[in-house]
Amino acid sequence: MACLSQHTWIHPNKISPSPSPPPRVSLSSTATTATATAETDEHDPPCPSIYSPTHLERVFPVYAIMGLTIDPNPASVLDRADPIWAAVTDEAKSEAEKEPILSSFLYASILSHDCLEQALAFVVADRLQNPTLLATQLMDIFCNIIMHNKGIQRSIRLDLQAFKDRDPACLSYCSALLYMKGYHSLQVYRIAHALWHQGRKVLALALQSRVSEVFGIDIHPAAKIGEGILLDHGTGMVIGETAIIGNRVSLMHGVTLGGTGKEIGDRHPKVGDGALIGASATILGNIRIGEGVMIAAGSLVLKEVPPHSVVAGIPAKVLGRLHDNVPSLTMKHDATKDFLAHVPTNSKDDNPTGAHNLDRNNVNT
């Protein structure tokens, strides 16, 4: 399968000066409003409530500005121009001019490649190589999977957009592709997931182990993860074998989606679309976390959580409901008094803010 775009790049030393880095793409007032439907492989059941109608241009402005509609058939997107790859290469050229010492690195990692698929395969293979797993072997495996899987091709772009939009530390698409281990781990998981369903489970587990060793992020290749995902930092994150994560979900470092013992079978959490899971939150068991839920940092969740609600505490309790249907885009996960002052509750307490209710431990369960 050919790359999405075929460009001929010159070495950074021969790049003509550029007046300024490319501007961040913003929403057009005429951008198309799209309804998106999740992509699942033929072996997977759908994630919980994947892709309810939403304004995709708000979530993925690079594609919206091009008037592209994200639909169940990724070919309709991927056969067109690739604005994310164009942004990555423009940023890499600009950075090569600013920091000549990085020109060879940027050329090898980005500018020598024809498309995002090849560049990503090179970057993660280089990060994961060791004396017995050669970078050339890994890149060949990664390219073979990505270049023949349009679902992965779409996901790597939507994930990259999520990092650029939601992580204030992400300077550019280029920096996310090159340096952010949350992004790297997520894309290697996608490759391992494909290998798992090809029956190549030993190789898939080897990749899981290597990612855990290098990046400190442990995602079982049999887990099911949607698109537009942000793994912010990611250090210490654990996602179990039967976990399901919907689309547009943001997870902070230290999050655990785990089981509760030695039971086998379906034993891990199911996280709905648009959820935000705060740093070091632990969710245990085969429980459902509804769409648009915000789980505060440090919470221990042992029971199902209704959609569009805020939970916090050890064990976690429902504090109220959210006005914003997609908390993963706000990245607010501290559950402070100021935050809770804007969260309506169902408490009979006369104080409508919810903050006083939290102090009195008068919360909804």
C-alpha beads as a LAMMPS data file, in Angstrom:
LAMMPS data file: protein, C-alpha beads

365 atoms
364 bonds

1 atom types
1 bond types

-500.0 500.0 xlo xhi
-500.0 500.0 ylo yhi
-500.0 500.0 zlo zhi

Masses

1 110.0

Atoms # bond

1 1 1 0.000 0.000 0.000
2 1 1 1.345 3.409 -0.908
3 1 1 1.916 6.197 1.563
4 1 1 -0.755 8.805 1.957
5 1 1 1.382 11.431 0.333
6 1 1 4.488 11.252 -1.797
7 1 1 6.850 14.190 -1.390
8 1 1 10.529 14.539 -2.163
9 1 1 12.390 16.181 0.686
10 1 1 15.847 17.736 0.500
11 1 1 18.424 17.515 3.247
12 1 1 17.964 20.175 5.949
13 1 1 21.332 21.723 5.080
14 1 1 19.874 22.654 1.704
15 1 1 16.581 23.957 2.981
16 1 1 15.948 27.539 2.038
17 1 1 15.164 29.888 4.933
18 1 1 11.567 29.928 6.049
19 1 1 10.060 33.183 7.317
20 1 1 8.405 31.566 10.346
21 1 1 7.092 28.224 11.626
22 1 1 3.695 27.244 10.246
23 1 1 0.796 28.731 12.202
24 1 1 -1.404 26.457 14.263
25 1 1 -4.444 25.503 12.294
26 1 1 -7.602 27.098 13.672
27 1 1 -11.236 26.422 13.066
28 1 1 -12.880 27.790 10.008
29 1 1 -16.260 29.342 10.513
30 1 1 -17.448 27.205 7.637
31 1 1 -15.839 23.967 8.778
32 1 1 -17.942 20.896 8.261
33 1 1 -19.766 19.443 11.231
34 1 1 -19.306 15.708 11.143
35 1 1 -20.806 12.747 12.879
36 1 1 -18.177 10.136 13.644
37 1 1 -18.473 6.437 14.080
38 1 1 -15.854 4.336 15.825
39 1 1 -13.642 1.980 13.908
40 1 1 -13.317 -1.499 15.364
41 1 1 -11.554 -4.468 13.922
42 1 1 -13.532 -7.523 12.984
43 1 1 -12.537 -9.326 16.171
44 1 1 -13.565 -6.639 18.618
45 1 1 -16.962 -5.758 20.031
46 1 1 -17.663 -2.032 19.849
47 1 1 -16.429 0.198 22.638
48 1 1 -19.150 1.518 24.955
49 1 1 -21.219 4.212 23.255
50 1 1 -18.485 5.033 20.768
51 1 1 -18.837 8.276 18.813
52 1 1 -22.127 9.791 19.674
53 1 1 -22.846 12.808 17.460
54 1 1 -20.417 15.620 18.133
55 1 1 -18.795 18.577 16.448
56 1 1 -15.632 16.943 15.162
57 1 1 -14.158 20.223 14.017
58 1 1 -13.885 21.159 17.686
59 1 1 -11.938 18.006 18.452
60 1 1 -9.894 17.586 15.294
61 1 1 -9.536 21.051 13.724
62 1 1 -6.824 20.060 11.250
63 1 1 -9.225 17.742 9.462
64 1 1 -12.218 20.022 9.873
65 1 1 -10.424 22.956 8.265
66 1 1 -9.955 20.763 5.208
67 1 1 -13.660 19.997 5.146
68 1 1 -13.028 16.311 5.793
69 1 1 -15.667 14.092 7.356
70 1 1 -14.515 11.335 9.716
71 1 1 -16.711 8.387 8.876
72 1 1 -16.697 4.610 9.431
73 1 1 -14.601 4.102 6.299
74 1 1 -11.183 5.666 6.905
75 1 1 -10.269 5.450 3.235
76 1 1 -12.445 8.504 2.550
77 1 1 -10.125 10.522 4.806
78 1 1 -6.791 8.914 4.094
79 1 1 -7.017 9.100 0.309
80 1 1 -7.028 12.889 0.489
81 1 1 -4.363 15.420 1.329
82 1 1 -2.629 14.880 4.661
83 1 1 -2.455 18.204 6.559
84 1 1 -0.882 16.632 9.645
85 1 1 2.043 15.177 7.708
86 1 1 2.490 18.507 5.941
87 1 1 2.587 20.265 9.327
88 1 1 5.093 17.743 10.704
89 1 1 7.502 18.197 7.808
90 1 1 7.215 21.997 7.838
91 1 1 7.923 22.051 11.559
92 1 1 10.892 19.701 11.135
93 1 1 12.393 21.973 8.456
94 1 1 11.960 24.999 10.684
95 1 1 13.553 23.237 13.655
96 1 1 16.479 22.074 11.531
97 1 1 17.196 25.704 10.643
98 1 1 16.955 26.846 14.258
99 1 1 19.062 23.992 15.675
100 1 1 21.566 22.766 13.085
101 1 1 22.880 20.182 15.534
102 1 1 19.517 18.397 15.166
103 1 1 19.448 18.521 11.363
104 1 1 20.718 14.959 10.869
105 1 1 18.313 13.644 13.514
106 1 1 15.363 15.464 11.950
107 1 1 16.329 14.317 8.479
108 1 1 16.618 10.664 9.548
109 1 1 13.445 10.736 11.631
110 1 1 11.121 12.799 9.429
111 1 1 12.411 14.489 6.311
112 1 1 13.855 11.386 4.678
113 1 1 10.457 9.668 4.773
114 1 1 7.530 9.922 2.383
115 1 1 4.670 9.796 4.874
116 1 1 3.727 9.802 8.540
117 1 1 3.506 6.004 8.603
118 1 1 7.169 5.575 7.663
119 1 1 8.348 8.305 10.018
120 1 1 6.433 6.854 12.957
121 1 1 7.758 3.357 12.266
122 1 1 11.315 4.702 12.207
123 1 1 10.929 6.738 15.404
124 1 1 9.419 3.983 17.556
125 1 1 11.733 1.299 16.148
126 1 1 14.705 3.484 17.041
127 1 1 13.375 3.968 20.579
128 1 1 12.629 0.279 21.192
129 1 1 15.675 -1.347 19.625
130 1 1 18.143 -3.357 21.676
131 1 1 20.945 -5.795 20.820
132 1 1 18.471 -8.607 20.099
133 1 1 15.637 -6.511 18.624
134 1 1 17.238 -4.646 15.760
135 1 1 15.777 -1.326 14.626
136 1 1 15.676 -2.495 11.003
137 1 1 13.685 -5.588 11.951
138 1 1 11.259 -3.601 14.089
139 1 1 10.760 -0.957 11.417
140 1 1 9.994 -3.617 8.839
141 1 1 7.349 -5.153 11.131
142 1 1 5.853 -1.777 12.054
143 1 1 5.685 -0.549 8.464
144 1 1 4.108 -3.777 7.273
145 1 1 1.331 -3.476 9.865
146 1 1 0.659 0.252 9.540
147 1 1 0.804 0.442 5.747
148 1 1 -1.845 -2.263 5.413
149 1 1 -4.204 -1.070 8.127
150 1 1 -6.234 2.046 7.315
151 1 1 -7.748 2.074 10.779
152 1 1 -4.291 2.509 12.317
153 1 1 -3.417 5.109 9.699
154 1 1 -6.381 7.189 10.793
155 1 1 -5.794 6.618 14.511
156 1 1 -2.177 7.758 14.475
157 1 1 -3.340 11.105 13.086
158 1 1 -6.285 11.571 15.421
159 1 1 -4.055 10.687 18.383
160 1 1 -1.416 13.153 17.211
161 1 1 -4.084 15.849 16.959
162 1 1 -5.233 15.010 20.497
163 1 1 -1.717 15.505 21.872
164 1 1 -1.345 18.809 20.031
165 1 1 -4.714 20.155 21.180
166 1 1 -4.881 18.974 24.793
167 1 1 -1.331 18.880 26.143
168 1 1 -0.042 22.408 26.867
169 1 1 3.504 21.026 26.907
170 1 1 3.176 19.848 23.297
171 1 1 4.851 22.502 21.166
172 1 1 4.042 21.016 17.778
173 1 1 2.962 17.886 15.905
174 1 1 6.634 17.261 15.238
175 1 1 7.550 17.302 18.941
176 1 1 4.740 14.874 19.794
177 1 1 5.881 12.476 17.077
178 1 1 9.529 12.643 18.103
179 1 1 9.553 12.966 21.874
180 1 1 6.290 12.070 23.632
181 1 1 6.426 8.556 25.025
182 1 1 2.680 8.498 25.639
183 1 1 2.168 8.858 21.899
184 1 1 4.881 6.301 21.111
185 1 1 3.447 3.738 23.537
186 1 1 -0.063 4.180 22.188
187 1 1 0.992 3.599 18.579
188 1 1 3.097 0.548 19.426
189 1 1 0.042 -0.797 21.277
190 1 1 -1.977 -0.351 18.061
191 1 1 0.595 -2.382 16.144
192 1 1 0.715 -5.038 18.883
193 1 1 -3.093 -5.183 18.914
194 1 1 -3.099 -5.922 15.187
195 1 1 -0.429 -8.605 15.667
196 1 1 -2.444 -10.128 18.513
197 1 1 -5.427 -10.632 16.217
198 1 1 -3.204 -12.045 13.496
199 1 1 -2.295 -14.821 15.920
200 1 1 1.199 -13.422 16.513
201 1 1 0.626 -13.162 20.253
202 1 1 4.199 -13.861 21.329
203 1 1 5.494 -10.958 19.258
204 1 1 2.680 -8.724 20.511
205 1 1 3.585 -9.537 24.124
206 1 1 7.266 -8.947 23.380
207 1 1 6.397 -5.446 22.160
208 1 1 4.274 -4.843 25.267
209 1 1 7.188 -5.884 27.461
210 1 1 9.657 -3.717 25.572
211 1 1 7.375 -0.656 25.745
212 1 1 6.943 -1.185 29.485
213 1 1 10.710 -1.444 29.909
214 1 1 11.559 1.624 27.820
215 1 1 8.626 3.969 28.504
216 1 1 7.191 2.724 31.810
217 1 1 3.731 2.275 30.237
218 1 1 2.073 -1.157 30.258
219 1 1 -0.785 -1.723 27.786
220 1 1 -1.886 -5.270 27.082
221 1 1 -2.157 -5.837 23.314
222 1 1 -5.625 -7.410 23.678
223 1 1 -7.103 -4.246 25.230
224 1 1 -9.417 -2.212 22.992
225 1 1 -8.658 1.495 22.671
226 1 1 -10.474 4.036 20.513
227 1 1 -9.202 7.072 18.606
228 1 1 -8.225 10.594 19.560
229 1 1 -6.562 9.360 22.762
230 1 1 -4.192 11.357 24.970
231 1 1 -1.825 9.536 27.325
232 1 1 -0.414 12.558 29.103
233 1 1 3.123 11.689 30.293
234 1 1 1.946 8.102 30.732
235 1 1 4.544 7.034 33.286
236 1 1 3.230 4.238 35.498
237 1 1 0.097 3.670 33.410
238 1 1 -1.365 0.141 33.332
239 1 1 -4.197 -0.963 31.014
240 1 1 -5.334 -4.559 31.434
241 1 1 -6.164 -7.248 28.900
242 1 1 -9.960 -6.892 28.765
243 1 1 -10.099 -3.112 29.265
244 1 1 -12.027 -1.052 26.718
245 1 1 -11.442 2.669 26.192
246 1 1 -13.724 4.748 23.985
247 1 1 -12.839 7.678 21.739
248 1 1 -11.555 11.118 22.728
249 1 1 -10.451 9.875 26.169
250 1 1 -7.629 11.561 28.118
251 1 1 -5.644 9.603 30.701
252 1 1 -3.001 11.121 32.949
253 1 1 0.123 9.425 34.300
254 1 1 -0.206 6.654 36.862
255 1 1 -3.705 5.598 35.775
256 1 1 -4.537 1.930 36.354
257 1 1 -7.346 0.064 34.595
258 1 1 -6.941 -3.218 36.439
259 1 1 -8.605 -6.338 37.723
260 1 1 -9.463 -7.215 41.299
261 1 1 -7.834 -10.613 41.705
262 1 1 -6.939 -13.830 39.918
263 1 1 -10.201 -14.246 38.060
264 1 1 -10.037 -14.889 34.330
265 1 1 -12.286 -13.621 31.557
266 1 1 -13.743 -10.133 31.273
267 1 1 -12.292 -8.440 34.345
268 1 1 -11.197 -4.894 33.471
269 1 1 -12.944 -1.484 33.254
270 1 1 -14.875 -0.142 30.271
271 1 1 -14.382 3.607 29.759
272 1 1 -16.854 5.576 27.636
273 1 1 -16.225 8.343 25.107
274 1 1 -14.867 11.686 26.233
275 1 1 -13.874 10.601 29.737
276 1 1 -11.041 12.275 31.635
277 1 1 -9.116 10.129 34.120
278 1 1 -6.889 12.118 36.468
279 1 1 -3.348 11.370 37.560
280 1 1 -2.838 8.209 39.630
281 1 1 -6.533 7.282 39.512
282 1 1 -7.150 3.557 39.961
283 1 1 -10.181 1.829 38.431
284 1 1 -10.602 -1.832 39.280
285 1 1 -12.889 -4.579 38.016
286 1 1 -15.288 -5.117 35.141
287 1 1 -17.169 -1.876 35.722
288 1 1 -18.473 0.727 33.305
289 1 1 -17.287 4.321 33.373
290 1 1 -19.906 6.305 31.492
291 1 1 -19.454 8.801 28.689
292 1 1 -18.099 12.203 29.639
293 1 1 -17.061 11.197 33.177
294 1 1 -14.355 13.089 35.060
295 1 1 -12.427 11.000 37.587
296 1 1 -10.384 13.214 39.897
297 1 1 -6.680 12.641 40.443
298 1 1 -5.857 10.001 43.032
299 1 1 -9.329 8.425 43.112
300 1 1 -10.025 4.743 43.685
301 1 1 -13.044 3.670 41.625
302 1 1 -14.670 0.356 42.505
303 1 1 -18.252 0.900 41.278
304 1 1 -19.845 1.882 37.985
305 1 1 -19.996 5.614 37.260
306 1 1 -23.009 7.179 35.479
307 1 1 -22.401 9.309 32.367
308 1 1 -21.378 12.969 32.651
309 1 1 -20.569 12.882 36.335
310 1 1 -17.642 13.834 38.583
311 1 1 -16.214 11.284 40.995
312 1 1 -13.461 11.637 43.570
313 1 1 -12.163 10.035 46.735
314 1 1 -10.995 6.725 48.187
315 1 1 -13.257 4.964 47.496
316 1 1 -14.626 7.327 44.863
317 1 1 -18.115 8.796 45.180
318 1 1 -20.211 10.782 42.735
319 1 1 -19.990 14.497 43.534
320 1 1 -22.272 15.842 40.829
321 1 1 -22.788 16.209 37.110
322 1 1 -20.810 18.037 34.463
323 1 1 -21.998 20.836 32.200
324 1 1 -19.302 19.990 29.643
325 1 1 -20.114 16.795 27.746
326 1 1 -16.461 16.154 26.838
327 1 1 -14.272 16.713 29.926
328 1 1 -11.333 15.049 28.192
329 1 1 -10.956 18.228 26.164
330 1 1 -10.855 20.520 29.218
331 1 1 -8.164 18.512 31.048
332 1 1 -9.504 19.658 34.437
333 1 1 -9.101 16.794 36.881
334 1 1 -8.290 18.214 40.311
335 1 1 -11.830 18.357 41.806
336 1 1 -10.961 21.442 43.885
337 1 1 -13.577 23.578 45.605
338 1 1 -13.361 26.142 42.812
339 1 1 -14.015 23.429 40.235
340 1 1 -16.845 21.853 42.208
341 1 1 -18.504 25.225 42.675
342 1 1 -19.575 24.909 39.040
343 1 1 -20.744 21.300 39.285
344 1 1 -24.477 20.887 40.042
345 1 1 -25.353 18.194 42.567
346 1 1 -28.464 16.292 43.511
347 1 1 -27.941 16.853 47.222
348 1 1 -30.806 18.075 49.347
349 1 1 -28.397 20.545 50.914
350 1 1 -29.472 24.125 50.275
351 1 1 -25.979 25.016 49.091
352 1 1 -26.099 24.547 45.291
353 1 1 -22.376 24.702 44.646
354 1 1 -21.358 21.257 45.764
355 1 1 -18.159 22.498 47.418
356 1 1 -19.773 22.733 50.857
357 1 1 -21.327 19.328 50.292
358 1 1 -17.870 17.856 49.775
359 1 1 -16.595 19.336 53.029
360 1 1 -19.537 17.810 54.917
361 1 1 -19.037 14.495 53.133
362 1 1 -22.640 14.835 51.979
363 1 1 -22.238 13.378 48.499
364 1 1 -24.236 11.213 46.146
365 1 1 -23.330 7.532 46.094

Bonds

1 1 1 2
2 1 2 3
3 1 3 4
4 1 4 5
5 1 5 6
6 1 6 7
7 1 7 8
8 1 8 9
9 1 9 10
10 1 10 11
11 1 11 12
12 1 12 13
13 1 13 14
14 1 14 15
15 1 15 16
16 1 16 17
17 1 17 18
18 1 18 19
19 1 19 20
20 1 20 21
21 1 21 22
22 1 22 23
23 1 23 24
24 1 24 25
25 1 25 26
26 1 26 27
27 1 27 28
28 1 28 29
29 1 29 30
30 1 30 31
31 1 31 32
32 1 32 33
33 1 33 34
34 1 34 35
35 1 35 36
36 1 36 37
37 1 37 38
38 1 38 39
39 1 39 40
40 1 40 41
41 1 41 42
42 1 42 43
43 1 43 44
44 1 44 45
45 1 45 46
46 1 46 47
47 1 47 48
48 1 48 49
49 1 49 50
50 1 50 51
51 1 51 52
52 1 52 53
53 1 53 54
54 1 54 55
55 1 55 56
56 1 56 57
57 1 57 58
58 1 58 59
59 1 59 60
60 1 60 61
61 1 61 62
62 1 62 63
63 1 63 64
64 1 64 65
65 1 65 66
66 1 66 67
67 1 67 68
68 1 68 69
69 1 69 70
70 1 70 71
71 1 71 72
72 1 72 73
73 1 73 74
74 1 74 75
75 1 75 76
76 1 76 77
77 1 77 78
78 1 78 79
79 1 79 80
80 1 80 81
81 1 81 82
82 1 82 83
83 1 83 84
84 1 84 85
85 1 85 86
86 1 86 87
87 1 87 88
88 1 88 89
89 1 89 90
90 1 90 91
91 1 91 92
92 1 92 93
93 1 93 94
94 1 94 95
95 1 95 96
96 1 96 97
97 1 97 98
98 1 98 99
99 1 99 100
100 1 100 101
101 1 101 102
102 1 102 103
103 1 103 104
104 1 104 105
105 1 105 106
106 1 106 107
107 1 107 108
108 1 108 109
109 1 109 110
110 1 110 111
111 1 111 112
112 1 112 113
113 1 113 114
114 1 114 115
115 1 115 116
116 1 116 117
117 1 117 118
118 1 118 119
119 1 119 120
120 1 120 121
121 1 121 122
122 1 122 123
123 1 123 124
124 1 124 125
125 1 125 126
126 1 126 127
127 1 127 128
128 1 128 129
129 1 129 130
130 1 130 131
131 1 131 132
132 1 132 133
133 1 133 134
134 1 134 135
135 1 135 136
136 1 136 137
137 1 137 138
138 1 138 139
139 1 139 140
140 1 140 141
141 1 141 142
142 1 142 143
143 1 143 144
144 1 144 145
145 1 145 146
146 1 146 147
147 1 147 148
148 1 148 149
149 1 149 150
150 1 150 151
151 1 151 152
152 1 152 153
153 1 153 154
154 1 154 155
155 1 155 156
156 1 156 157
157 1 157 158
158 1 158 159
159 1 159 160
160 1 160 161
161 1 161 162
162 1 162 163
163 1 163 164
164 1 164 165
165 1 165 166
166 1 166 167
167 1 167 168
168 1 168 169
169 1 169 170
170 1 170 171
171 1 171 172
172 1 172 173
173 1 173 174
174 1 174 175
175 1 175 176
176 1 176 177
177 1 177 178
178 1 178 179
179 1 179 180
180 1 180 181
181 1 181 182
182 1 182 183
183 1 183 184
184 1 184 185
185 1 185 186
186 1 186 187
187 1 187 188
188 1 188 189
189 1 189 190
190 1 190 191
191 1 191 192
192 1 192 193
193 1 193 194
194 1 194 195
195 1 195 196
196 1 196 197
197 1 197 198
198 1 198 199
199 1 199 200
200 1 200 201
201 1 201 202
202 1 202 203
203 1 203 204
204 1 204 205
205 1 205 206
206 1 206 207
207 1 207 208
208 1 208 209
209 1 209 210
210 1 210 211
211 1 211 212
212 1 212 213
213 1 213 214
214 1 214 215
215 1 215 216
216 1 216 217
217 1 217 218
218 1 218 219
219 1 219 220
220 1 220 221
221 1 221 222
222 1 222 223
223 1 223 224
224 1 224 225
225 1 225 226
226 1 226 227
227 1 227 228
228 1 228 229
229 1 229 230
230 1 230 231
231 1 231 232
232 1 232 233
233 1 233 234
234 1 234 235
235 1 235 236
236 1 236 237
237 1 237 238
238 1 238 239
239 1 239 240
240 1 240 241
241 1 241 242
242 1 242 243
243 1 243 244
244 1 244 245
245 1 245 246
246 1 246 247
247 1 247 248
248 1 248 249
249 1 249 250
250 1 250 251
251 1 251 252
252 1 252 253
253 1 253 254
254 1 254 255
255 1 255 256
256 1 256 257
257 1 257 258
258 1 258 259
259 1 259 260
260 1 260 261
261 1 261 262
262 1 262 263
263 1 263 264
264 1 264 265
265 1 265 266
266 1 266 267
267 1 267 268
268 1 268 269
269 1 269 270
270 1 270 271
271 1 271 272
272 1 272 273
273 1 273 274
274 1 274 275
275 1 275 276
276 1 276 277
277 1 277 278
278 1 278 279
279 1 279 280
280 1 280 281
281 1 281 282
282 1 282 283
283 1 283 284
284 1 284 285
285 1 285 286
286 1 286 287
287 1 287 288
288 1 288 289
289 1 289 290
290 1 290 291
291 1 291 292
292 1 292 293
293 1 293 294
294 1 294 295
295 1 295 296
296 1 296 297
297 1 297 298
298 1 298 299
299 1 299 300
300 1 300 301
301 1 301 302
302 1 302 303
303 1 303 304
304 1 304 305
305 1 305 306
306 1 306 307
307 1 307 308
308 1 308 309
309 1 309 310
310 1 310 311
311 1 311 312
312 1 312 313
313 1 313 314
314 1 314 315
315 1 315 316
316 1 316 317
317 1 317 318
318 1 318 319
319 1 319 320
320 1 320 321
321 1 321 322
322 1 322 323
323 1 323 324
324 1 324 325
325 1 325 326
326 1 326 327
327 1 327 328
328 1 328 329
329 1 329 330
330 1 330 331
331 1 331 332
332 1 332 333
333 1 333 334
334 1 334 335
335 1 335 336
336 1 336 337
337 1 337 338
338 1 338 339
339 1 339 340
340 1 340 341
341 1 341 342
342 1 342 343
343 1 343 344
344 1 344 345
345 1 345 346
346 1 346 347
347 1 347 348
348 1 348 349
349 1 349 350
350 1 350 351
351 1 351 352
352 1 352 353
353 1 353 354
354 1 354 355
355 1 355 356
356 1 356 357
357 1 357 358
358 1 358 359
359 1 359 360
360 1 360 361
361 1 361 362
362 1 362 363
363 1 363 364
364 1 364 365
